[in-house]
Amino acid sequence: MTSVRLFAVLGIIFLLGLAFYLLEGILTPFLTAWVAAYLLVPVVDRLSRRMPRWLAVLLVFLCLGAAGAAVVRWILPQLQQEMLLFMDQLPRTMDDVARLIQGIARALHIHVASKKLTSDIQGYLLSAGSQMVQGPALFFSTAAQAVKVGIYVCLIPIVLFYLLRDWHALSARMVSLTQGALRLRIQRVLTTSNEVFRHFIHGQLMAMAGFGALYATGYLVSGISLGLFLGIVAGCVSAIPFAAFALTGLPAILLATVEFHGISHLILVILTIAGSELIGNLVLMPVLVGRYVKVHAVAVLFLIFAGGALFGILGMLMAIPLAAILAAYETQYGVLHDASAPAPPGEPNGTTTQLTTRSPTQPDNTGGE
């Protein structure tokens, strides 16, 4: 029976992935709205205790609009200014990097074409920086792209509004499609998975924000170029083990080495990396994420690269939530399996009593909840 269940789960995952691949262009705005609704439902539920639900949804929309306006008004211009300044200083920085590489090569008695290497890196960075500076304009580069962006901008808020307003009614209707003991079991699995998954996502987002704030503050204090940009990148990739250090720590050390002749800036960067990693991994991640679900680092890396290979950036973003869902399902199924097993002779079956509040033969009055 376990093998049949495993193949059924794998088959469902395969079919869902195939459907998503074939309908990616259509499903993207709906999936985006569903993810946003899933994360915002607890906020709307709390607000709806004091006001009508539609008004609570509108208040959440107002807060989201204010946050988006703040990002567009202050953060994006600052990022573009940092990028433009970095691109202006890039030739001199690359010359310093070339001399540094050449000195290390001479000390190791090896030959390195440092000029060609730094020239290639400079061309790549200039191309990437130009795309980032012109990022908002790229969405409207063609008429078809502009129409697509316009449809997404209009469709996502509409779908999000209706999902937030009717979330519980839609969930109850989906659960009501099953009956009897199967409904009770589905409700148990969904309740536990939903609790673990939502806490995991909220905790992960708060931990990423904490990582980003720590890195950005330290980099800005150190005075290196792209301090805010590197801090935001560190926060976005902090869910991947050691990615923040690899993608932002090493470049920050290199920038501090070639941009300043003294050692004080380099020490500040190293202290920033060490302090951010210690606080993040020893405080933020265990408190905000680790107590709800534990996903092994190898599984996280595999799912991220597999999601990126199959579905691109969106697949990489959905990899960690998928890992949380699988971990939650495994935990819940193991608990239910243990609870269904008979207790040893002479010992009460307390686990079953704790998990099951009523017998499956009793009337079911939870279908609409």
N, C-alpha and C positions, 0 to 999 in steps of 0.2 A: 504493500500500500504506500510505503514511503517513496519508493521509486516512481510509482505512478504520479504521486503528488509532485515530486521533483520535476518530472518531465512535463507535467501540466503547467507548473510555474514557469519553466524555461520556455515552453511553447507560447504562453501568454506574453512573456517579455519579448520574444522574437516577433510575434505578430504586431505588438504595439510599436516596436522599433521599426518594422517594415512600414506600417501605416504612417508613422511619423515621417519616415524618409520620403515616402511618396507624396505626402500632403504637407510637407514642411512649410511651403509658402502660405498655405491657408491656415494651418494650425498655429503658426508662430504668434499672431496677435491674441488668439484665444488662450494659448498656453501661458503667454505672458500675463494676461489678465487673471487667469486662474491662480498662478503662483502669487501674484500680488494680493489677490483676494484671500488666499489661504493664510498669508502672513498678517493681513490686516483684520481678519475676522475677530480675534480677541479684543482688539481696540474698539471696534464697532460694537461688540457685545457689551463692553463696559459702559460706553457712552449711551447705548440704547436703554440702559436702566434709568436714565435721568431725562431722556428726550425720545421723541419718535425715531424709529430706526432710519427712516429716510433722511432725517435731519442729522443724525450721527454720521451717516455716510457722506453727506455733503460737507460736514465739518472735517472729516478725514481728508476729503478731496482738497479742501482749502489749505490744510496743513501741508499736504504733499505739494500743492502748487507753490506755497511759500518757500518750502525747502528747495524745490527746483529753481525758483527764481533766484534764491540766494546763491545756488551753485553757478547759475549762468551769470549772475551779476558780479560775484567776487572771485570764486575759485577758478573758473575757466579763464578769465583774463589774467589772473596771476600765473596760471600754468603756461599760457601762451607767452607771457612776458619772460618767464624763466627759460622757455625753449628758445625764444629768439636770442636772448642774451647768451645762452649756451652755444648756439650755432655761430654767433659772432666770434666767440672765444675758441671755437673748435679747432681752427688751424694751429693756433699757438699751443693749445692743449695737446694736440696730436704730435707736435714737434717734441714737446716735453716727454710724452709717452715713448716716442721713438728713441730718444736719448736714454731714457730709463731702461728700456728693453735692451738697447745696445750695451749699456753698462753691465747688466746682468749676464748677457751672453758672453761678454769678454771675461767676466769673472768665472764663468763655467766653461770657458774655452770651447764654445760652440758658435756656429755661424747662423745668424738669423737675419733675414731680409726685413729689417725693422721698418724701413721706409715704405716698402710695398705693403707690408702688413698694416701699418697705420693709415696708409692712403686708402686701402680697401675699407677699413673700419670707418674712416672719415666719410667716404662716399655713402656707406650704408646709413650712418647716423644722420647725415644731411638729408637723405631721402626720407627716412623715418620721421625726422623732425619736421620737414616740410609737410608731410601728410598729417601730422598731429596739429600743426598750426592751422592748416586748412581743413581740419576735420569736419567742422559744422557745414562748410560749403560743399564737401563731397557728397553729402546726403541729397543735394539738389543739383548734382552735376549734369544730369540728363532729365528730360521731361518725364520719362517712365519712372526714374528713381524718385523724382519729386512727387509724382502721383502716389507711388507706393508709400512713401513716408507720410503723406497727407492722410491716406486711408488708415494707416496704423495709428496716427495721432488721434484720429476721430473715433476709430473702432475700439481701441483698447479702453479708454475711459468709459464708454457706453457699456461694454461687456462687464467691466469691473464694477460699475454701479449696480447692475442687476444681480451680479453674483454676490456682492456684499449684502444687498437687501434681502435676497431670497436664499441665502446659503443654507440655513438650517432646514428650510422646507425642501430644497433639492436633495440634501443629504438624507432626510427622512424618507423621501420618495424612493431613493435608490435602495435603501436598506429594506423598505417594504416589499421589494420584489422577491425577497426570500421569505420563507415561513418556518415556523416551528423551531426545532433545535438548531437547524442550520443558521437561522437568523441570530440566535443567541450567541453562537460561536463567532459568527461574522462580526457581531457587535463588540464582543470582547477583543478580538484581534484588531479591529479598526480603532477602538477606543485607546488601547495601549499603544498601537503604532502611531496614532494621531498625536497622543500626548508626547511620546518620545521624539517623534519627528519634529513637531512644532517647537518643543523646547530646544532641540538640537539646532534647528535653523536660527531661532532667535539668539541662542547662546553663541552660535558661530558668527552671526552678524555683529553682535556686540564685541566678541573677541577680535574680529577683523578690524572693527573701528578702533579698538584699544591699541592693537598693533600699529595701525596706521598713524594714530596720534603720537605714540611713543617715538616711532621712527621719524616722522615728519618734524616733530619738535626738536629732537636731537640733531637731525641734519641741518635744520634752519639755524640752530644755535652755533653749529660748527662752521657755518658760512660757506659750505660747498655749493657748487652750481647744482641746479635741479633738486634742491632739498625737498620742496613740497611735492614735486613729481615722484621722486624716489620713495617718499613716505607713503603716498597714496598707493603706489605699486606694491610696496611691502604689505600694506593692509589687505589689498585685494588677493594677494597670493599666499597670505599667512596660513590659510587652511592646508596648504601643501607643506609637508615637513621640509624644513631647511630651505624652502624656496625664497623666503624673504631675504635670508642671508646671501644666497647665491645670486639672486637677481638685483638686489639693491646694496647689500653689504659690500661685496667685492668692488662694484663700480664706485661706491662712495669712498672706499679706502684708496682706490686709484686716483679719484679726483682730488682728495685731500693731499695725496702725495705730490701730484704734479702742479696743483694750483697754488700751493703755499710752500714756502721754503722752511718755515718753522715746523716743529713737531706737535705744537699744541692743538692744531686743527685735526691732525691725524689721531691724536689721543681722544679728542672729543668724539670723533666718528667711531672709534673702537669701543669707547664706553657706551655710546648710543646703541651699537649692535649688541654688545654683551648685556646691557641693562634691559633692552627691549626683549631679547630672547629669553632672559631669565624670568622677567616679570610675566611675559606672555605665556611661556610654557609651564611655569611653576604656579602661577596664580590665575591668569585669565582663562586658559584652556581647561584646567581641571575644574575650576569653580563654575564656569559658564557652560561648558560643553561636556567634559569628561564624566560628570556625575549622572548624565542622562543616557548616553550611549557611547560605547567605545568602538571605534572603527580602526582596524590595524592600518599602519602607515603604508604597508605594501598594497593592501586592498585599495586604499585611497589613490595611490599613484597609478595602479593598474586601471581603475575605473576612469580616472581623469584622462589618461592617454587613449584608452579605448573609446571613451565618449568623444574625444576630439577627432579621432580617426573616422568614426562613424558619422557623427552629426555636427562636426565643427565646434565653434565656440560655444554654442548653446548646449552641445553634448558635454563639454568640459564643465560648464556651470551646473549641469544637472547631475554630474557624477557623484559629488559628495552627498546631496540629498538622496540619491539612489542607494548609496552605501548606508545611510542612516535608516532608510526603509528596510533594507535587507537585514540589518542588525536588529532592528525592532521586531521584525517578523520572526527572526530566529529566536530572540529572547522570549517573545510571547508564545510561540509554538512550543518551545521547550518547557515553559511553565505550564501550559495547558496539557502537554503530554505527561509531565510529572504529576499533575493534579488528577489526570484520569487514571493513573496507575493505582492499583489497590495498595492500601497501607500495609506495612508489615504487621504480623500478628502481635497484638497487644499494644499497638500504637494507634492513636486516633488519626484520622485523615484530616488534619487541620488545614492543609493547603487547599483542598477542595472546598471546605467550608468558607475559607477566606475569599476565594475567587468567585464562587457561585452563590448568589444571593437568593436564588429560588430554583426550584426544580424545573427541568425543561417541560415537564407535564403541566405545570401551572400556567394559568392564562398569561399571555404576553401583552403587556400594556405599554411597551416602549417603542412601538413602531413609529409613532409620530414624534418622538423626542429627538 
